Amino acid sequence: MNELRFPILQGILPVNRSRVAADLAAGITLAALAIPEVMGYTKISGTPLVTGLYTILIPMALYALFGASRHLVVGADSATAAILAGGISGMAAPGSAQWLSLAGILALLAGCMLLLARLARLGFLADFLSRTVLIGFLTGVGIRVALGEISGMLGLPETGGGPVSRLILDLQQIGRTNLGSLSLSAAVLAVLVGSRMLSKRIPGALIAIIGAIAVSWAFDLKRFGVGVLGAVPGGLPAIDFPRHAGDLSLLRALTPTAFAMFIVILAQSAATSRAYASRYGERFDENADLIGLCLANFGAGLSGTFVVNGSPTKTQMVESAGGTSQLSQLTASLAVLLVLLFLTAPLAYLPTAALSTVVFLIGVELVDLRGMRRIFAERPWEFWVALFTAVVVVAVGVEQSILLAIVMSLVVHTRHGYLVNNMLLVPDGVSGWRQQKVSVPEQAMPGLMIYRFMHNMYYANSSVLTGEVVRLVNGAQPRLSWFCIDAAAVNDLDFTAAESLRELHAILKEKGVKLVFCALMEGVSAEFDRSRLTALLGKDAFFPSIAAVVGAFGSKTEGQAKG
């Protein structure tokens, strides 16, 4: 029962009184930086502008109260917003009541999946989206988002279709560019880039948005063909279930999209929380954190907004501002509450070109060229996996690509397990033993070869194991009497590998070679027992160490010589 305890205030208690003022100031900074950012995410998700503010209200507060991390900031995110838009495209008109209802249902479904993952302790699933594939995925999302905002920055008519087709159409009608929108976009971009070059603590997006609203109001930019947002509803969100939330056929249709969101939430939130917990020397339990993420998405679905996720950018905003606990996030929620109650009227004058520019820069920042270059330099094969993932995101869609990303991550993992760099152990007059490539089939003693398998034994590499051992035995000079597999690096044995070891035992037995093992871990030894390999090979085929194998083989050889 202790494992399923309901967490509360883990991100706040114990309160460090000396840090309270810094946490409150960081919360105000977070609100100033995040408000224009989340309004930009509504353009990606296709939901009304005010829903972006709602993501910083109830969902952020719920995570602050029930999340397990002291640092993770939960809110709107470009990746999950893009998955949402791609998943329900064609099911309703963007921005409509039906579209918003579908977005709410997706948040509730994602919350249910997070709850089930907590009950089943599936936090480890976060590890199944490799860093390589995640970089490619987010890079593709960034390109897709940025290309989609070019028309808004230039004041061109909005077009449908994918990002590539939209870019082609934008280029075809480039002559219809609205100079007012273009000038405003350039000015906003200059403020955003300039402020970040000076200091990341400067709320450049907020300054640019306030400036754009002031210019729009003062000069009535609508007269010059510059589009503005129009009236934005104020007040608190209504708490209610989305329409058609009980429609089973609709839930089935939305489940794949919700699952894609669930995977991104799981992977991105856990990676961010772990990084900050490690930085501060704190313990972090991803399973316990699933409760906070679950409740945050329940809060989003019931308060008329869209799915929320752990945000690396917002988390960094808080740390840069000096925040060290979830008090910062509660402060940001309170600031947004005040905006909703008293300050939504000026948003009606916000030019859409300014908002498109903010979103464009969000997309550009997701394009991780530095990460892609590092992957290429360190692991060229994985670079092509990351690049392929990014291309699929741009060309096909975000929802489909996250499922591809999972498959590609598993392919990378399986490839690592398949291409095992196994070694032979041979005597070294200086240090006792040294590892040597299997291409140089040296024996530990005449008649004894010790082979170290460098990975778990499972279906993907069982044929490598069998083939390599048989080649070594066939090419051994002098002929072998014993072949020892050092299993110190093996911590798992599946059914296929067990079958391969049975076959290997039979092959070596025909050749007059005894198959023995050393350094089996306790868990692997139990798997040998369950697979009846221990009975097949005999208890005398298992040794605790290399020294024990050499000693037993030496005694046997001496006995045969005397006999």
C-alpha positions in Angstrom: 0.0 0.0 0.0 2.9 2.3 0.7 3.9 2.1 -3.0 0.6 3.5 -4.1 0.4 6.4 -1.6 -1.2 9.6 -2.9 1.5 12.2 -3.1 0.8 15.8 -2.1 3.1 18.8 -1.6 6.2 16.7 -2.5 7.4 19.6 -4.7 7.0 22.2 -1.9 7.8 20.6 1.4 10.0 21.1 3.3 9.8 24.9 2.7 13.1 26.7 2.7 12.2 30.0 4.2 15.3 31.7 2.9 14.3 30.8 -0.7 10.6 31.8 -0.5 11.1 35.3 -1.9 13.2 33.9 -4.8 10.5 31.3 -5.5 7.8 34.0 -5.6 9.9 36.2 -7.9 10.6 33.2 -10.2 6.9 32.5 -10.4 6.2 36.1 -11.6 9.0 35.8 -14.1 7.6 32.5 -15.3 4.1 34.0 -15.8 5.7 36.9 -17.8 7.6 34.6 -20.0 5.1 31.8 -20.4 1.9 33.8 -21.1 2.9 34.8 -24.6 4.4 31.4 -25.2 1.3 29.5 -24.3 -0.9 31.8 -26.4 1.4 30.8 -29.2 0.8 27.1 -28.5 -2.9 27.7 -29.1 -2.1 28.5 -32.7 -0.4 25.1 -33.0 -3.2 23.3 -31.2 -6.0 25.1 -33.1 -7.8 26.1 -29.8 -9.0 29.6 -28.8 -6.4 31.9 -27.4 -7.7 31.9 -23.8 -7.2 28.2 -23.5 -3.4 28.8 -23.5 -3.9 30.9 -20.3 -6.0 28.1 -18.9 -3.1 25.7 -19.1 -1.1 27.8 -16.6 -4.1 28.0 -14.2 -5.6 24.7 -12.9 -3.3 22.1 -14.6 -0.1 23.9 -13.4 -1.5 24.3 -9.9 -2.6 20.7 -9.7 0.9 19.4 -10.7 2.5 21.8 -8.2 0.4 20.3 -5.4 0.6 16.6 -6.4 3.7 16.2 -8.6 6.8 14.5 -7.2 9.4 16.9 -8.8 10.4 20.1 -7.1 11.5 21.6 -10.4 9.4 20.4 -13.3 7.0 22.9 -14.8 3.9 21.5 -16.4 2.0 23.4 -19.1 1.3 23.6 -22.8 3.9 22.1 -25.0 4.6 22.4 -28.8 5.0 18.6 -29.3 1.8 17.5 -27.7 -0.1 20.5 -29.2 1.1 19.5 -32.7 0.0 15.8 -32.0 -3.4 17.1 -31.0 -3.9 19.2 -34.1 -2.7 16.4 -36.4 -4.8 13.8 -34.6 -8.2 15.5 -34.8 -7.6 17.3 -38.1 -10.7 16.5 -40.3 -12.9 15.7 -37.3 -13.9 19.3 -36.6 -13.1 22.9 -37.6 -10.1 24.3 -35.7 -11.1 26.7 -33.0 -14.7 25.5 -33.0 -16.6 24.2 -29.9 -16.4 20.6 -31.3 -12.6 21.0 -31.8 -12.2 22.2 -28.2 -14.3 19.4 -27.0 -12.1 16.8 -28.8 -9.0 18.5 -27.3 -10.6 18.1 -23.8 -11.4 14.5 -24.3 -7.8 13.8 -25.5 -6.5 15.4 -22.3 -8.8 13.2 -20.2 -7.7 10.1 -22.1 -4.0 11.0 -21.7 -4.7 11.4 -18.0 -6.3 8.0 -17.8 -3.3 6.4 -19.5 -1.0 8.2 -17.0 -3.1 6.8 -14.1 -3.0 3.3 -15.5 0.7 3.6 -16.0 1.1 4.7 -12.3 -1.0 1.7 -11.1 1.0 -0.7 -13.2 4.3 1.1 -12.3 5.1 1.7 -16.0 7.3 4.7 -15.5 10.2 2.8 -17.0 8.4 3.1 -20.4 9.9 6.6 -20.5 13.2 4.9 -21.3 11.8 3.4 -24.6 12.0 6.7 -26.4 15.8 7.1 -27.0 17.5 10.5 -26.8 18.5 10.1 -30.4 15.0 9.6 -31.6 13.6 12.3 -29.3 16.0 14.9 -30.8 14.9 13.9 -34.3 11.3 14.0 -33.3 11.4 17.5 -31.7 13.5 18.8 -34.6 10.8 17.7 -37.0 8.1 19.2 -34.8 10.1 22.5 -34.7 10.4 22.6 -38.6 6.7 21.7 -38.9 5.7 24.5 -36.5 8.0 27.1 -38.0 6.9 26.5 -41.6 3.2 26.7 -40.5 3.7 30.3 -39.2 5.2 31.9 -42.3 1.9 32.8 -43.8 0.8 34.5 -40.5 4.0 36.5 -40.3 3.6 37.7 -43.9 -0.1 38.4 -43.6 -1.0 35.9 -46.3 -4.3 33.9 -46.3 -4.2 30.8 -44.2 -4.0 27.6 -46.2 -4.6 24.0 -45.3 -2.4 20.9 -46.0 0.9 19.8 -44.7 3.9 22.1 -43.9 5.6 21.5 -47.2 2.5 22.2 -49.3 1.8 25.3 -47.2 5.3 26.5 -47.8 4.9 26.1 -51.6 1.6 28.0 -51.5 3.2 30.8 -49.4 6.0 31.1 -52.0 3.5 31.2 -54.8 1.5 34.1 -53.2 4.5 35.9 -51.8 3.5 39.0 -53.9 0.4 39.4 -51.7 2.5 40.0 -48.6 1.0 42.6 -46.2 3.8 45.1 -45.5 2.3 46.0 -42.1 2.3 42.4 -41.0 5.8 41.9 -42.3 7.2 45.0 -40.6 5.5 44.0 -37.3 6.9 40.5 -37.6 10.4 41.8 -38.2 10.1 44.1 -35.2 8.8 41.4 -32.9 11.6 39.0 -34.1 14.2 41.7 -33.4 12.9 42.2 -29.8 12.8 38.4 -29.2 16.3 37.7 -30.5 17.8 40.8 -29.1 16.5 40.3 -25.6 17.8 36.7 -25.5 21.2 37.8 -26.7 21.3 40.3 -23.7 19.8 37.9 -21.1 17.5 35.0 -21.0 15.8 36.6 -17.9 14.5 39.5 -20.0 10.9 38.7 -20.9 11.4 39.5 -24.5 8.2 37.8 -25.7 6.1 39.8 -23.1 7.7 43.0 -24.1 7.1 42.3 -27.8 3.5 41.3 -27.3 2.7 44.4 -25.1 4.5 46.6 -27.7 2.5 45.0 -30.5 -0.8 45.5 -28.7 0.1 49.1 -27.9 1.0 49.9 -31.6 -2.1 48.1 -32.8 -4.4 50.1 -30.5 -2.6 53.4 -31.1 -2.6 53.2 -34.9 -5.6 50.9 -35.5 -3.6 48.4 -37.6 -6.8 46.8 -38.8 -7.1 49.7 -41.2 -3.9 48.6 -42.9 -5.0 45.0 -43.4 -3.2 43.6 -40.3 -5.2 40.9 -38.6 -5.9 41.1 -34.9 -7.2 38.5 -32.5 -10.5 40.2 -31.5 -12.4 39.8 -28.2 -10.9 37.3 -25.8 -13.2 36.1 -23.0 -12.1 36.8 -19.5 -13.1 35.2 -16.2 -12.6 31.7 -14.9 -13.0 28.6 -17.0 -16.1 26.5 -16.6 -15.5 23.1 -14.9 -17.3 20.4 -16.9 -16.8 17.3 -18.9 -16.3 17.9 -22.6 -19.3 17.2 -24.9 -19.5 13.6 -26.1 -16.9 12.4 -23.6 -19.0 9.2 -23.1 -19.2 8.4 -26.8 -17.3 5.0 -27.0 -16.8 5.1 -30.8 -15.3 8.6 -30.5 -13.1 7.5 -27.6 -11.8 4.6 -29.7 -11.0 7.0 -32.6 -9.1 9.3 -30.3 -7.2 6.6 -28.4 -4.2 6.4 -30.8 -3.7 10.2 -30.6 -4.0 10.1 -26.8 -1.4 7.3 -26.7 1.0 9.3 -28.8 0.6 12.2 -26.3 1.0 9.8 -23.4 4.4 8.6 -24.7 5.7 12.2 -25.2 4.4 13.3 -21.8 6.1 10.2 -20.2 9.4 10.6 -22.0 9.8 14.4 -21.9 8.6 14.9 -18.3 10.7 12.1 -16.9 13.8 13.2 -18.7 13.4 16.8 -17.5 12.7 15.8 -13.9 15.6 13.4 -13.7 18.0 16.0 -15.1 17.1 18.6 -12.5 16.9 16.1 -9.6 20.4 15.0 -10.5 21.6 18.6 -10.7 20.3 19.3 -7.2 21.2 15.8 -5.7 17.6 15.0 -5.0 15.7 11.7 -5.3 13.1 11.3 -8.0 10.5 8.6 -8.6 8.9 8.8 -12.1 6.1 6.4 -11.0 5.1 8.8 -8.2 5.3 11.7 -10.6 2.7 10.1 -12.8 0.0 11.1 -10.3 0.8 14.8 -10.7 0.9 14.5 -14.5 -2.4 12.6 -14.5 -4.2 15.2 -12.4 -2.8 18.0 -14.4 -4.3 16.6 -17.6 -7.6 15.8 -15.8 -7.6 19.4 -14.8 -7.0 20.5 -18.4 -9.7 18.3 -19.8 -12.3 19.5 -17.2 -11.4 23.2 -17.5 -11.8 23.7 -21.2 -8.2 23.5 -22.4 -5.8 21.0 -24.0 -3.2 18.4 -22.9 -0.3 19.6 -20.8 3.2 18.2 -20.5 6.4 18.6 -18.6 8.1 21.6 -20.2 12.0 21.7 -20.4 11.8 25.4 -21.5 9.5 26.6 -18.7 11.5 24.5 -16.2 14.7 26.3 -17.3 12.9 29.6 -17.1 12.2 29.0 -13.4 15.7 27.8 -12.6 17.2 30.8 -14.4 15.0 33.1 -12.3 16.2 31.5 -9.1 13.2 29.2 -8.3 13.8 25.9 -6.5 10.3 24.6 -5.7 6.8 24.4 -6.9 6.0 27.6 -5.0 7.1 29.3 -8.2 4.5 27.4 -10.3 1.7 28.3 -7.8 2.7 31.9 -8.0 2.6 31.8 -11.8 -0.9 30.3 -11.6 -2.0 33.1 -9.3 -0.6 35.7 -11.7 -2.5 34.1 -14.6 -5.7 34.2 -12.5 -5.3 38.0 -12.2 -4.8 38.3 -15.9 -7.9 36.3 -16.6 -10.0 38.4 -14.2 -8.7 41.8 -15.2 -6.5 42.0 -18.3 -7.9 40.0 -21.2 -9.5 43.1 -22.9 -6.2 44.4 -24.3 -5.6 41.0 -26.0 -8.3 41.9 -28.5 -5.7 44.3 -30.2 -2.9 41.7 -30.4 -1.9 41.4 -34.1 -1.9 37.8 -35.3 1.5 38.5 -37.1 3.1 39.1 -33.7 1.7 35.9 -32.3 2.8 34.0 -35.4 6.3 35.3 -34.9 6.5 34.1 -31.3 5.3 30.7 -32.4 7.8 30.7 -35.3 10.7 31.3 -32.9 9.4 28.5 -30.6 9.6 26.2 -33.6 13.1 27.3 -34.6 14.3 26.7 -31.1 13.1 23.2 -31.2 15.3 22.4 -34.2 18.3 21.0 -32.4 21.1 21.3 -35.0 23.7 21.1 -32.3 22.3 17.8 -31.0 22.0 16.4 -34.5 25.7 17.3 -35.2 26.7 15.6 -31.9 24.9 12.4 -32.9 26.5 12.4 -36.3 30.0 12.9 -34.8 29.5 10.3 -32.1 27.1 7.7 -33.6 26.7 8.1 -37.4 24.2 5.2 -37.7 21.9 6.8 -35.0 22.1 10.1 -36.8 20.3 8.6 -39.8 17.6 7.3 -37.4 17.2 10.8 -36.0 17.1 12.4 -39.4 14.6 9.9 -40.7 12.3 10.5 -37.7 12.5 14.3 -38.3 11.7 13.9 -42.0 8.6 11.7 -41.2 7.4 14.3 -38.7 7.5 17.0 -41.4 6.3 14.9 -44.4 3.8 12.6 -42.8 2.6 13.9 -39.4 3.3 14.2 -35.7 0.9 11.5 -34.5 2.3 8.8 -36.9 5.9 9.8 -36.2 5.7 9.3 -32.4 4.7 5.7 -33.0 7.5 5.4 -35.5 9.8 7.0 -32.9 9.0 4.2 -30.5 9.7 1.6 -33.2 12.9 3.3 -34.2 14.1 3.5 -30.5 13.5 -0.3 -30.2 15.3 -0.9 -33.5 18.3 1.1 -32.1 18.2 -0.9 -28.9 17.9 -4.2 -30.7 20.8 -3.3 -33.0 23.0 -2.5 -30.0 22.1 -5.9 -28.5 22.6 -7.7 -31.8 26.0 -6.2 -32.7 27.7 -7.4 -29.6 31.5 -6.8 -29.3 32.3 -10.0 -27.5 35.8 -10.8 -26.2 38.2 -13.6 -25.4 40.0 -13.6 -22.0 43.7 -14.5 -22.2 46.5 -14.5 -19.7 48.4 -11.3 -19.2 51.7 -11.5 -17.3 51.3 -8.0 -15.9 47.6 -7.8 -14.7 46.5 -11.4 -14.8 43.9 -11.3 -17.6 43.2 -9.1 -20.6 40.4 -8.9 -23.2 41.2 -9.7 -26.8 39.1 -9.6 -30.0 37.5 -12.9 -31.1 39.2 -12.5 -34.4 42.4 -13.6 -32.7 41.4 -16.9 -31.2 43.9 -17.3 -28.4 43.3 -19.8 -25.7 43.5 -19.2 -21.9 45.3 -22.5 -21.5 46.0 -25.2 -24.1 42.6 -26.8 -24.6 40.6 -24.1 -22.7 39.1 -21.0 -24.3 37.3 -18.3 -22.2 34.7 -16.2 -24.1 33.1 -13.2 -22.5 29.6 -12.4 -23.8 29.1 -8.6 -23.5 25.3 -8.3 -23.5 22.1 -9.9 -22.3 21.3 -13.2 -24.1 18.1 -12.7 -26.0 16.4 -13.5 -29.3 18.2 -10.8 -31.3 21.7 -12.0 -30.5 21.3 -15.7 -29.9 22.4 -16.6 -33.4 25.5 -14.4 -33.0 26.3 -16.3 -29.8 26.0 -19.7 -31.4 27.8 -18.8 -34.6 30.7 -17.1 -32.9 31.2 -20.0 -30.4 31.1 -22.6 -33.2 33.6 -20.7 -35.3 36.0 -20.4 -32.4 35.8 -24.1 -31.5 36.2 -25.2 -35.1 39.3 -23.0 -35.6 41.0 -23.7 -32.3 44.6 -24.9 -32.4 45.2 -27.0 -30.4 41.8 -28.7 -30.2 39.6 -27.6 -27.2 38.5 -29.7 -24.3 36.5 -27.0 -22.5 34.8 -23.9 -23.8 33.9 -21.4 -21.0 31.4 -18.6 -21.4 32.0 -15.7 -19.0 28.5 -14.4 -18.2 29.5 -11.5 -15.9 27.9 -9.0 -18.3 24.7 -11.0 -18.7 21.7 -10.1 -16.6 18.9 -11.7 -18.6 18.3 -14.9 -20.6 15.1 -15.3 -22.7 13.5 -18.4 -24.1 15.2 -18.1 -27.5 18.6 -17.7 -26.0 18.0 -20.7 -23.7 17.1 -22.8 -26.8 20.3 -21.6 -28.5 22.4 -22.7 -25.5 20.8 -26.2 -25.6 21.7 -26.4 -29.3 25.2 -25.1 -28.6 25.7 -27.7 -25.9 24.7 -30.5 -28.3 27.0 -29.2 -31.0 30.0 -29.0 -28.7 29.3 -32.3 -27.1 29.5 -34.0 -30.6 32.9 -32.3 -31.0 34.1 -33.6 -27.6 34.1 -30.1 -26.1 32.6 -29.4 -22.6 30.5 -26.2 -22.3 31.0 -24.5 -19.0 30.0 -21.1 -17.5 31.4 -18.7 -15.0 30.4 -15.6 -13.1 26.6 -16.1 -13.5 24.5 -13.5 -11.6 22.1 -14.9 -9.1 19.0 -14.0 -11.2 20.5 -15.5 -14.4 21.4 -18.6 -12.5 17.8 -18.9 -11.5 16.8 -18.6 -15.2 19.2 -21.4 -16.1 17.5 -23.5 -13.4 14.0 -22.7 -14.8 15.1 -23.5 -18.3 16.6 -26.8 -17.1 20.0 -25.8 -18.5 21.6 -26.5 -15.1 20.4 -30.1 -15.2 21.4 -30.5 -18.8 24.9 -29.1 -18.4 25.5 -30.5 -14.9 26.3 -28.6 -11.8 30.0 -29.1 -12.4 29.7 -26.9 -15.5 29.2 -23.7 -13.4 32.0 -21.8 -11.7 32.0 -18.6 -9.6 35.0 -17.0 -11.3 37.6 -17.3 -14.1 40.2 -18.4 -11.5 37.9 -21.3 -10.5 37.5 -22.4 -14.1 41.3 -22.3 -14.7 41.9 -24.2 -11.5 39.4 -26.9 -12.3 40.6 -27.3 -15.8 44.3 -27.4 -14.7 43.5 -30.1 -12.1 41.6 -32.2 -14.7 44.5 -31.8 -17.2 47.0 -32.9 -14.6 44.9 -35.9 -13.6 44.6 -37.0 -17.2 48.4 -36.6 -17.7 49.2 -38.7 -14.6 46.6 -41.3 -15.7 
